[in-house]
Amino acid sequence: MSEIVISEFMDEAAVDDLRRDFSVHHDKGLVDRPEELARLLGEARALIVRNRTQVRGALLDAAARLEAIGRLGVGLDNIDVEACNARRIAVLPATGANDVSVAEWVIASMLVLIRGTFAASADVLAGTWPRERLIGGEIFGRTLGLVGFGSIARETASRARALGMRIVATDPFVGPDAPAWTKHDVERVDLDTLLASADAVSLHVPLNAETRNLIDARRLKQMRPSAILLNAARGGVVEEAALADALKAGRLKGAALDVFAEEPLGARSSLAGVPNLLATPHIAGVTEESNVRVSAVTARNVRRALNERRKT
């Protein structure tokens, strides 16, 4: 049996590095075969996952010898952290390793939505030449609102500032005297002020009881009709039906979503056919470069946790 089981895709160089000292079973399709995954975990000391593997309930119960869970990313809502803590299972996110890729996704999505011209290839190549219809806007001089001001939001702020944007942010866990506000030249405001004043609102919060459906119908009405919403945090932070209604009614200029309440989207998703919506499959934090970084960090984290446990 394998000491380390990896149920989703991971950079092969990092997997090979773990194989130097541990027996490793790497099968990116295991996430879709939970019974086989549970069987493999019977003797495993560590499990490495991305966001799709649900590490809770019966799966966690099957992993009787588990000592560590490596998370190829930062969100932990697919892991029962409380149950892991009770069993002294180390939960190890790859903190910071994909900050740049998420920040670049936010900036790229914002540019696409505000400029509004980059889906016109078919029309142009067909000879319709829709110049007036495709006159979009610039992000220079506009206001970006960051809901949450952690490391990814700060990377986003730096890039947006370089493009000439004004940045406002809200985060109850970053005090008014924290040096990050001055370092990134960001104005600290409350959520209501941010929603009412921002041309683009980007979400950077975890999913928990306080943030679930944080952006609901009431909060969407606080935003400018010319504003856009960007979410690469967690799907449950946005009430999707309310967002669909706002976009259909023209009460919001556009939105970009990388995360959804249900992944993959169901056939009856309220977002199907919604105009001015960019959708990507939970890939904002995954680039060729970030996959290498995230995998290397996770391999180091798991190696350290297992080696430390051997010493005790």
Secondary structure, DSSP 8 states (H G I E B T S, - for coil): --SEEE-S---HHHHHHHHTTS-EEE-TTGGG-HHHHHHHTTS-SEEEE-SSS-BSHHHHHH-TT--EEEESSS--TTB-HHHHHHTT-EEEE-TTTTHHHHHHHHHHHHHHHHH--TT-HHHHHTT---TTTT-----TT-EEEEES-SHHHHHHHHHHHHTT-EEEEE-TTS-TT-HHHHHTT-EE--HHHHHHH-SEEEE----STTTTT-B-HHHHHHS-TT-EEEE-S-GGGB-HHHHHHHHHTTSSSEEEES--SSSS--TT-TTTT-TTEEE-SS-TT--HHHHHHHHHHHHHHHHHHHHHHHH-
